[in-house]
Amino acid sequence: MGINFERIGDYDIPTLRLNIQNEYQIGFFGRKYKDYLKEKHKIFYYNLLTKQELFSQIKVVEEEANGLYESLIILLKVQENVDEKLKADDPMEWIKLVNNIKNKAREIVLDQVIYH
């Protein structure tokens, strides 16, 4: 069967080893997704965790979320005429509009990808 045992005292205990996984730094959307799963979908979260698939699932969702976030920022900048000319003419207004665009994009991604 391929199970190794280790003798501890009078008992043979199976030696369990986890598979080596690649390190992955979880970003903003990955942390939100992990917290959402842990709070709202506990069984799914713990199934992924015990199968050692949690971080690969988080990575897939986070990549999708980041891609959508970046494309939404570009789209919203075009829709609201936030360009380099505005940045040169009125930098404070440009900063305000870009921050609003980033917040809108973040909320859309959280709603459509993370909390879906």
C-alpha positions as CSV (number, residue, x, y, z in Angstrom):
1,M,0.0,0.0,0.0
2,G,3.0,2.3,0.4
3,I,2.3,3.5,3.9
4,N,5.3,3.9,6.1
5,F,5.1,3.5,9.8
6,E,7.1,4.9,12.6
7,R,7.4,3.1,15.9
8,I,6.7,5.3,18.9
9,G,6.8,3.4,22.1
10,D,4.7,0.2,21.6
11,Y,2.7,1.7,18.7
12,D,3.2,1.9,15.0
13,I,2.0,5.3,13.8
14,P,1.6,6.0,10.1
15,T,4.1,8.6,8.8
16,L,2.1,11.3,7.0
17,R,3.8,13.8,4.8
18,L,2.3,16.8,2.9
19,N,3.2,17.3,-0.7
20,I,5.6,20.1,-1.3
21,Q,3.7,23.1,-2.7
22,N,5.1,26.2,-4.5
23,E,5.1,29.4,-2.5
24,Y,2.5,31.9,-3.6
25,Q,2.1,35.4,-2.2
26,I,-1.6,36.1,-1.9
27,G,-2.7,39.6,-2.9
28,F,-5.7,41.7,-2.0
29,F,-8.3,39.7,-4.0
30,G,-6.8,36.4,-2.9
31,R,-7.1,37.3,0.8
32,K,-10.7,38.5,0.3
33,Y,-11.5,35.2,-1.5
34,K,-9.9,33.1,1.2
35,D,-11.7,35.0,4.0
36,Y,-15.0,34.7,2.1
37,L,-14.6,30.9,1.6
38,K,-13.6,30.5,5.2
39,E,-16.6,32.4,6.5
40,K,-19.4,31.6,4.1
41,H,-18.4,28.2,2.5
42,K,-16.6,26.4,5.3
43,I,-17.0,22.9,3.9
44,F,-15.6,23.8,0.5
45,Y,-12.8,25.7,2.2
46,Y,-11.8,22.8,4.4
47,N,-12.1,20.3,1.5
48,L,-9.7,22.4,-0.6
49,L,-7.4,22.8,2.4
50,T,-7.3,19.0,3.1
51,K,-6.7,18.2,-0.6
52,Q,-4.0,20.8,-0.7
53,E,-5.8,22.7,-3.5
54,L,-6.7,25.8,-1.5
55,F,-3.8,28.0,-2.7
56,S,-4.1,26.9,-6.3
57,Q,-7.8,27.7,-6.2
58,I,-7.0,31.1,-4.7
59,K,-4.3,31.7,-7.3
60,V,-6.7,31.0,-10.2
61,V,-9.4,33.3,-8.7
62,E,-7.0,36.0,-7.9
63,E,-5.5,36.0,-11.4
64,E,-9.0,36.3,-12.9
65,A,-9.9,39.1,-10.4
66,N,-6.6,41.0,-11.2
67,G,-7.2,40.7,-14.9
68,L,-10.8,42.1,-14.6
69,Y,-9.6,44.9,-12.3
70,E,-6.9,46.1,-14.7
71,S,-9.3,46.0,-17.7
72,L,-12.0,47.8,-15.8
73,I,-9.6,50.6,-14.8
74,I,-8.7,51.1,-18.5
75,L,-12.3,51.0,-19.6
76,L,-13.5,53.4,-16.8
77,K,-10.6,55.8,-17.6
78,V,-11.8,56.0,-21.2
79,Q,-15.4,56.4,-20.3
80,E,-14.7,59.2,-17.8
81,N,-12.1,61.0,-20.0
82,V,-9.3,60.6,-17.5
83,D,-6.2,61.0,-19.6
84,E,-2.7,62.4,-19.6
85,K,-4.0,65.8,-20.6
86,L,-6.1,66.0,-17.5
87,K,-3.1,64.8,-15.5
88,A,-1.0,67.6,-16.8
89,D,-3.7,70.3,-16.5
90,D,-5.2,69.4,-13.1
91,P,-3.2,66.8,-11.2
92,M,-5.4,66.9,-8.1
93,E,-8.6,66.3,-10.1
94,W,-6.8,63.5,-12.0
95,I,-5.8,61.8,-8.7
96,K,-9.4,62.1,-7.3
97,L,-10.9,60.6,-10.5
98,V,-8.3,57.8,-10.7
99,N,-9.0,56.9,-7.0
100,N,-12.7,56.9,-7.7
101,I,-12.2,54.6,-10.7
102,K,-10.0,52.2,-8.7
103,N,-12.6,52.0,-6.0
104,K,-15.4,51.4,-8.5
105,A,-13.3,48.7,-10.2
106,R,-12.5,47.0,-6.9
107,E,-16.2,46.9,-5.9
108,I,-17.2,45.4,-9.2
109,V,-14.5,42.7,-9.0
110,L,-15.4,41.9,-5.4
111,D,-19.0,41.6,-6.4
112,Q,-18.6,39.6,-9.6
113,V,-15.6,37.4,-8.9
114,I,-14.9,37.1,-5.2
115,Y,-18.4,37.1,-3.6
116,H,-20.1,35.4,-6.5
